[in-house]
Amino acid sequence: MADISCEHIVQKKNEPKDVAITVAKCAGVVLAAIAINVVIIGTGSPLVGVGLLALAGAIWLAKIFYEHSKIEYEYSFADTSNELIVDKIINLSARKNLAVVGAREIEEAGEYKKDSFSVKCDRVCNYAGCSEPGNAVYFVYKEQGRRVCIILEKDEKVFNALKRAMDPAVYRDGFLRRK
């Protein structure tokens, strides 16, 4: 068997809720620093420099909050290990491993639609970049005795490599019989 290695990167689309949380964090930090400055200046304290330093630190912290809202997901699969690996990339610099799933550990799979899993999942992780169903697939597997469902954007290269390594019955039941 040839060593097939493929990967796919998906940009997470920020929903209005995500944007509101980021704006609230940034505004809260900056407003707190401004309030500190107002109190320091209002009391006539000689610590004006500390207040300005707090304001500069708040602006720097707001910049970090904003940068951490830029998220991408990377899916990779290699035939040598038969593992699907999902990583989260933050601001194109920091990487965090989210899931490592053996292809034979997948218990259920299919095209993702709302409430499309036939089993109850203890945890559902949407790594598809957006919350709308459509061009997404899901995989259910067990991790430490708990059922986990991951939702991924369907990429033909990764999907084709993964389906060759999956249990044929799981693939058939999820993708061929449900249409």
N, C-alpha and C positions, 0 to 999 in steps of 0.2 A: 504494500500500500504506500502510495506517495505521501510525503509529509506535506500536508496542506495547512498553511497558516494564513489566517485572514483576520482582518480587524475592521471595525467601523466606528466612526466618531459621530455622535449626535449632540447638537447644541440644545440645552434645556431652554425651552421658551418660558420666560418669566410671565407668570399669570398676574393679574391685577393684585391679588393677595400678596404675592411675593414682593412686588414693587412697593406696595403700601408698607410692608414690614421693614424693608430696607430704608425707605424714606423716613419712617417713624424713628428707627434707630439713629440714623444720621442727624435728624432734627433734634431728637432728645439729647444727644450728646453735646451738640453745639449750643443748644439753648441752656443746658445746665452750666456750661462754661461761661456763657454770657451772663447768666444769673450770678455766678461767682464773681465775675468782674464788676457787676453792678453793686453787689454787696461790699466788695473791697473798696471801690471808688466812693460809694455812698458813706461809708464809715470814716473815710479819710485815712485809711490804713496805709502805711508805707509799703505794703506788699503788692503794689500794682504790677510789678514784674512777675510775681507768681501767678496772678490772674491772667496776664498775657500768655504766659507759658501754658497755663491750663487751656486757654483758647486754642493755641497752636496744637496742643496734644489732642484736643477734641476734633479739630479739623483733620488731623492725621488719622484718628480712629474712624471718623466718618468715611474717609477715603478707603480704609481697609474694609469696612462694612460693604461699601459699594463694589469693591473689587471681588469680594467673596460671593457676590450675587451672580457672577459670570461662571456658569457651570456647564461642563460638557460630560457626556458619558461615553466611555470607550468599551466596545465589546470586542473580544478577541477569542479565537478558537484555533487550536492546533491539534492535528491528528495524533501527534506523538503522545500527548497527555490525555486526549479525549475530554478536555475540560473547557467549558465556557467561562471566561473571566470577564467580570464587569468592574470597571474602574470609574471613579469620579475624578474629573480634572477641574480644579478650581483656579480660575484666572490664568490658565495656560501654564501654571508653574507647579502647583502642589497636586499630588496624586494620592488618592485613597482607594484601596481595594474594597469593593462592596460585596462581591459575591464570586465564589468559585464553585461551579456546578459540573460534576461529572456527567457526561452525556447519558450514561446508563442509569444514573440516579433520578432522571426525570420520570415522574410518575404520570403526569398528564401534560398535554400541550395542545395548542390550537390557536386559531385566529382570535385576537382579543376583541371582545365586545363586552359591554357592561354586564356583569354577573354571568360571565361565560364559563366559569370554572364549575365542574360538577362536584368537587369536594370543598369542604370548608377549609379555608386557609387561616393560619394563625397570624400571618403577616403578609401584606401585599406591598410590593415595592415597584413603583412605576419609574423605570429608567428609559422610557420611550421619548423623553424630551418634551412631551405635551400630554395633557390628560384626556384628549379626545381619542376614542377608538377609531380604527380605520386601518391604517397600514402598520398594525402592531400585532405581535404574537405574545403568547404567555407560556410559561413553563412552571409547573408545580413540582417541587422536590422537598425532601426532608432534610432539615439541618438541626442537629442536636435534638431529635425527636419531635420537632415542630414542623408543620407544613408551611412552606414559604412559596409564594407565587411572585415571580418576577415578570414584568411586562417590558418588552423590548421593541424598538422600532424594527420592522422587518427589513433586513438587508440580505439580498439574494446570496452573496458569497458566504457570509457567516451562516445563514440559514441552511444552505445546501450542504455545507461541510458538517454542520451539526446534525442534520437529518440522516446523513450516512452513518453517523456514530450512535444515534439514538436507538432504543429498542424499536424494532419495526412495528410492533403492535401499538405502541404509544403514538408513533407517527401516524399510522393508518387510522386509529380511532380519533385522533385530534384534528387531522388535516384532510383526510379523504372522506370519512363518513359523515362529517358534520356539515358539509356543503349543501 
